[in-house]
């Protein structure tokens, strides 16, 4: 029974780390990456559609993104979505593809992005701690219903704490790596 609680907690904490990765991938660094525009949604025939379902995104140079729509009629909508996003990027359209030059980040903008990284990492840690709270509650509930012994309950809580520590450390490690990318000139 405790193993079920632990495996559920580990799975949910893993999902929280996956969400943290996706959040941090959408934060701009000094170089181009297709993940910058992965989360953009484009109004396509009145339906918000992910950009990666409407176009191919490539990185021919370290500071250039090229978006090639499969339907040229979507060029204007894709440009509008890029301009409305918080990426602060200016697309250029030549009728065939949309090119986005990624400018170098200023020192002030780097500091803002580092704060954003810290916020996302803290949100990830909060998610992990919420999973810990739920798991400890489940173990205590099993203990109150006399389905497990007190020793098993203590051992279970200790294993949950170790699991939580491991995932919080992983969130810190992921955040430090992204911070290095953002600060890299």
C-alpha positions in Angstrom: 0.0 0.0 0.0 2.8 2.4 0.8 4.5 1.4 -2.4 1.4 2.5 -4.3 1.5 5.9 -2.6 5.3 6.2 -3.3 5.0 5.2 -7.0 2.1 7.7 -7.5 4.0 10.4 -5.8 7.1 9.7 -7.9 5.1 9.8 -11.1 3.4 13.1 -10.2 6.7 14.6 -9.1 8.2 13.5 -12.5 5.4 15.2 -14.3 6.1 18.4 -12.3 9.7 18.2 -13.5 8.5 17.7 -17.1 6.3 20.8 -16.8 9.3 22.7 -15.4 11.4 21.7 -18.4 8.7 22.8 -20.8 8.3 26.2 -19.0 12.1 26.8 -19.1 12.4 25.8 -22.7 10.1 28.6 -23.7 12.4 31.2 -22.0 14.7 32.9 -24.5 18.4 32.6 -24.3 21.0 34.2 -26.5 20.6 31.7 -29.3 17.7 30.4 -31.4 15.8 27.3 -30.5 12.6 25.8 -32.0 11.3 25.4 -28.5 10.9 29.2 -28.2 7.9 29.1 -30.5 6.5 25.7 -29.5 3.9 27.1 -27.1 2.6 29.8 -29.5 -0.9 29.3 -30.7 -2.1 30.8 -34.0 -5.7 31.7 -34.8 -6.4 29.3 -37.7 -9.9 29.4 -39.1 -11.2 30.7 -35.8 -9.5 27.9 -33.8 -6.3 28.4 -31.6 -3.8 26.0 -33.1 -0.3 25.2 -32.0 2.3 26.7 -34.3 4.1 23.4 -34.7 0.9 21.9 -36.3 0.9 24.7 -39.0 4.5 25.0 -39.9 8.0 23.6 -39.7 10.5 25.4 -37.5 14.2 25.2 -38.2 17.4 26.8 -36.9 19.8 27.3 -39.9 22.1 29.7 -37.9 22.6 30.1 -34.2 20.7 33.4 -34.1 18.0 32.7 -36.7 14.7 30.9 -36.6 13.0 30.0 -39.9 9.3 29.1 -39.9 8.0 27.5 -43.1 4.1 27.3 -43.1 2.6 24.4 -44.8 -0.3 26.7 -45.9 1.0 30.1 -47.1 -2.4 31.6 -46.2 -1.4 31.3 -42.5 1.6 33.6 -42.8 -0.2 36.6 -41.6 -1.7 34.8 -38.6 1.6 33.3 -37.6 3.3 36.7 -37.8 0.5 38.2 -35.7 0.9 35.4 -33.1 4.7 36.0 -32.9 4.2 39.8 -32.5 1.6 39.3 -29.7 3.7 36.9 -27.8 5.9 38.0 -24.9 9.0 36.9 -26.8 9.6 40.5 -28.1 10.7 39.2 -31.5 10.1 40.8 -34.9 9.4 38.4 -37.7 10.2 39.1 -41.3 8.1 37.6 -44.1 9.3 37.1 -47.6 6.2 35.3 -48.9 7.8 31.8 -48.6 9.1 31.6 -45.0 9.1 33.7 -41.9 12.5 34.5 -40.5 13.1 35.6 -36.9 16.5 37.1 -36.1 17.3 36.5 -32.4 19.0 39.6 -31.1 21.6 39.5 -28.4 20.1 39.9 -24.9 20.9 43.1 -22.9 22.3 42.7 -19.4 19.0 44.1 -18.0 16.9 41.6 -20.0 19.2 38.8 -18.9 18.5 39.7 -15.2 14.8 39.8 -15.9 14.9 36.3 -17.5 17.0 34.9 -14.6 14.2 36.1 -12.2 11.7 34.4 -14.5 13.8 31.2 -14.4 13.8 31.4 -10.5 10.0 31.9 -10.5 9.5 28.8 -12.7 11.9 26.7 -10.6 10.1 27.8 -7.4 6.7 26.9 -9.0 8.2 23.5 -9.8 9.3 23.0 -6.2 5.9 24.0 -4.9 4.3 21.4 -7.2 6.6 18.8 -5.8 5.9 19.8 -2.2 2.1 19.7 -2.9 2.6 16.1 -4.1 4.5 15.4 -0.9 1.7 16.8 1.2 -0.8 14.6 -0.6 1.4 11.5 -0.2 2.0 12.1 3.5 -1.7 12.6 3.9 -2.4 9.3 2.2 0.1 7.5 4.5 -1.4 9.0 7.6 -4.9 8.0 6.4 -3.7 4.4 6.0 -2.2 4.7 9.5 -5.5 6.0 11.0 -7.5 3.2 9.3 -5.0 0.7 10.8 -4.1 -0.7 7.4 -0.3 -0.2 8.2 1.7 -0.2 11.3 3.2 3.0 12.9 6.7 1.8 11.9 5.6 1.4 8.3 4.0 4.8 8.4 7.2 6.4 9.6 9.3 4.6 7.1 6.8 5.6 4.3 7.0 9.3 5.4 10.8 9.1 5.4 10.8 7.7 1.9 8.5 10.4 0.7 10.8 13.0 2.2 13.8 11.5 0.4 11.8 11.5 -2.9 10.9 15.1 -2.3 14.5 16.1 -1.6 15.6 14.3 -4.8 13.1 16.2 -7.0 13.7 19.6 -5.3 17.5 19.1 -6.0 16.7 18.2 -9.6 14.6 21.4 -9.9 17.5 23.4 -8.6 19.9 21.7 -11.0 17.6 22.3 -14.0 17.3 26.0 -12.9 21.0 26.5 -12.6 21.6 25.1 -16.0 19.0 27.4 -17.6 20.4 30.3 -15.7 23.9 29.6 -17.1 22.3 29.5 -20.6 20.6 32.8 -20.1 23.7 34.6 -18.7 26.0 33.2 -21.4 27.0 36.0 -23.7 
